[in-house]
Structure formats: C-alpha cells, structure tokens
C-alpha cells in the first residue's frame, strides 16, 4: 500500500514516520505526477492559506481535487481538515478547499499559537483514549447529515469521517500513538 503525504509545507515528515512504522510506503508528494501511484493521500497540518496557495502555484490543486472526487481516500489533519472542508470561515478570500467532507470549519477557531493545548479523546473504535495535540486548531461548526463523528471535545466534533475522507482538528502525527493512522490505513 502507498499512502502519499503532501509535502509542500507543514508537519508531513511526522506523518511519514507514523505510516512507515505501520509498514506503509509513505512517499512525499510535491508534484502532480507523484499522485498517480497512490492508494491514499495525507494532507498534513501547517498553514492552510499557505497550503492553498502552494497547491495552486505547484499545479496540484486540480489534480488532487479530481482524485478526491474519484474516491481517493484522504486523511486531513488540522490545516488538512480545513483543506478538505466544504465551507471555511475566517480564511482568506482567495483560499480554496477541496469540499471533500460536508463540514463547516472556523480556521484557528480554538485560538492562536499560545492557546494550543493537549487533551485525551475517546475515539470510536479505540479501547483507550487518544492523546491529541491541538495547535491553532480549526473548530467544526457544522456537520452534514452523512458525516460520522468519531470523537468530540466538549461536545464539539474533532474527528469526523464521510465516505473516504477522514479529518481531525488536531495533530495525531505529533504523538507516538499510531492508532489513528492505523484506523485510516485499515479503512482504505
């Protein structure tokens, strides 16, 4: 199995570490021709407006959008959640998202860098809590009727899935716990 990790900006190397620890090939994706052999794609955390800009300037936005529309499984974390959301609030006017999951998110909804925090989450399908790292995290404000909520924090969804798109408000790659990456890989 090959799960590419978008490597334009953000925490892509940590995702690659989690995936390779699971025995999954996890190449960096920086060009459109690197998309052809993928079974899935991870869109990491980082800065969503920068990521949107880099996707356009590197001619990656449209090829990735087409592949997602065709059913390519995607894991989006933090900024990746924003990039996958149907609606984004508090973004720049030129910011684009893939619209891969029927949610509305507010960019940096939990606050700026100094408001970052960690929390233990009860995740559907896991027998022990997952320790999550929230850094300038988006807040899910609306969840569509076909979106499955897998974890909440103070009754706000922070891990959701719709068909082949799974997104988190937090950074699962910043812990040594590989269970969420394993759940994603198992879903492919």
C-alpha positions in Angstrom: 0.0 0.0 0.0 1.2 3.5 -0.9 -0.1 6.5 1.1 1.4 9.7 -0.2 1.9 12.6 2.2 1.5 16.1 0.7 4.9 17.7 1.4 4.6 21.3 0.4 4.5 22.7 3.9 3.6 21.6 7.4 4.1 18.5 9.5 4.5 16.0 6.7 7.6 14.1 8.0 5.9 13.1 11.2 3.0 11.6 9.2 5.6 9.7 7.1 7.1 8.4 10.3 3.8 7.1 11.7 2.9 5.4 8.4 6.3 3.8 7.8 6.1 2.4 11.4 2.9 0.7 10.2 4.7 -0.9 7.3 3.1 1.5 4.7 5.1 3.2 2.0 4.7 6.9 2.5 6.4 9.0 -0.2 6.4 12.8 -0.2 4.1 14.3 -2.8 5.2 17.6 -4.3 4.3 17.2 -8.0 1.2 16.0 -9.9 3.0 13.1 -11.4 3.7 11.7 -7.9 -0.1 11.3 -7.4 -0.6 8.5 -10.0 0.6 5.5 -7.9 -1.1 6.4 -4.6 -3.7 4.4 -2.8 -4.4 7.3 -0.4 -3.2 10.8 0.5 -2.5 12.6 3.8 -2.9 16.3 3.9 -1.0 17.4 6.9 -1.2 20.3 9.4 0.5 23.6 8.6 -0.9 26.9 7.5 -4.0 26.4 5.4 -3.8 29.7 3.4 -0.2 29.0 2.5 -1.0 25.4 1.6 -3.9 26.5 -0.6 -1.5 29.0 -2.4 1.2 26.4 -2.8 -1.2 23.8 -4.2 -2.2 26.3 -6.9 1.3 27.5 -7.7 2.6 23.9 -8.0 -0.3 22.9 -10.2 -1.5 20.3 -7.6 -4.9 21.6 -6.6 -6.9 20.5 -9.6 -5.3 17.0 -9.9 -5.8 16.3 -6.2 -9.4 17.6 -6.4 -10.1 15.3 -9.3 -8.6 12.3 -7.5 -10.6 13.1 -4.3 -13.8 13.4 -6.4 -13.0 10.0 -7.9 -12.8 8.4 -4.4 -9.1 8.7 -3.3 -9.0 8.1 0.5 -7.8 11.2 2.3 -6.7 11.9 5.8 -6.6 15.6 6.6 -5.2 16.9 9.9 -5.6 20.4 11.3 -4.9 22.5 8.1 -5.7 19.3 6.2 -9.2 19.4 7.8 -9.6 23.0 6.5 -8.4 22.0 3.0 -10.9 19.2 2.9 -13.9 21.1 4.3 -16.9 22.1 2.3 -17.1 25.5 4.0 -14.2 27.5 5.6 -14.8 30.5 7.8 -12.1 33.1 8.8 -9.9 32.2 5.8 -8.6 34.4 3.1 -10.8 35.3 0.1 -8.5 33.5 -2.3 -8.3 30.4 -0.2 -9.6 27.2 -1.8 -10.6 23.9 -0.3 -11.5 20.6 -1.8 -15.0 20.3 -0.4 -14.4 16.6 0.3 -16.4 16.5 3.5 -19.7 18.2 4.4 -18.5 20.3 7.4 -18.0 24.0 8.1 -14.8 24.8 10.0 -13.6 28.1 11.5 -9.9 28.5 10.8 -7.9 28.9 14.1 -11.2 28.6 16.0 -9.5 27.4 19.2 -7.3 30.4 19.2 -3.7 31.5 18.2 -0.5 29.6 18.9 -0.4 30.4 22.6 -3.9 28.9 23.0 -2.6 25.5 21.9 -3.4 22.6 24.2 -3.5 18.8 24.6 -6.4 16.6 25.5 -7.3 12.9 25.8 -10.1 11.9 23.5 -12.5 9.0 23.4 -12.4 7.8 19.8 -15.0 5.5 18.3 -13.3 2.1 17.7 -10.4 2.6 20.1 -10.4 1.0 23.5 -8.2 3.6 25.2 -8.2 7.4 24.9 -6.1 9.1 22.3 -3.8 11.9 23.4 -4.4 14.7 21.0 -2.3 17.9 20.3 -4.3 21.0 19.2 -2.2 23.8 17.6 -4.1 26.8 16.2 -6.8 24.2 15.5 -9.9 24.6 13.4 -13.3 24.3 15.1 -16.0 22.3 13.4 -19.1 24.5 13.5 -21.4 22.3 11.3 -21.6 18.7 10.4 -23.6 17.4 7.5 -26.1 14.6 7.8 -23.8 12.0 6.2 -20.7 12.8 8.3 -19.8 10.3 11.1 -18.5 11.9 14.3 -15.7 9.7 15.7 -14.5 11.9 18.5 -15.6 15.1 20.3 -14.0 17.6 22.7 -16.5 19.4 24.9 -19.3 18.2 22.6 -17.5 19.7 19.5 -16.6 17.2 16.8 -12.8 17.0 16.4 -12.5 13.7 14.3 -15.0 13.1 11.6 -15.4 10.9 8.5 -17.5 10.9 5.4 -17.0 8.1 2.9 -13.3 8.1 2.0 -12.4 11.4 3.8 -11.3 11.4 7.4 -10.3 14.7 9.1 -9.1 15.8 12.5 -8.9 19.2 14.2 -5.7 18.0 16.0 -2.3 16.6 15.1 -2.2 12.8 15.6 1.2 12.7 14.0 2.8 14.6 16.9 2.4 11.7 19.3 4.0 8.3 19.0 0.5 6.8 19.0 -0.1 5.3 15.6 -3.7 4.1 16.2 -5.4 6.9 14.1 -3.1 6.4 11.2 -3.7 2.6 11.5 -7.5 3.3 11.5 -7.1 5.3 8.3 -4.9 2.7 6.6 -7.4 -0.1 7.7 -10.2 1.9 6.1 -8.6 2.0 2.6 
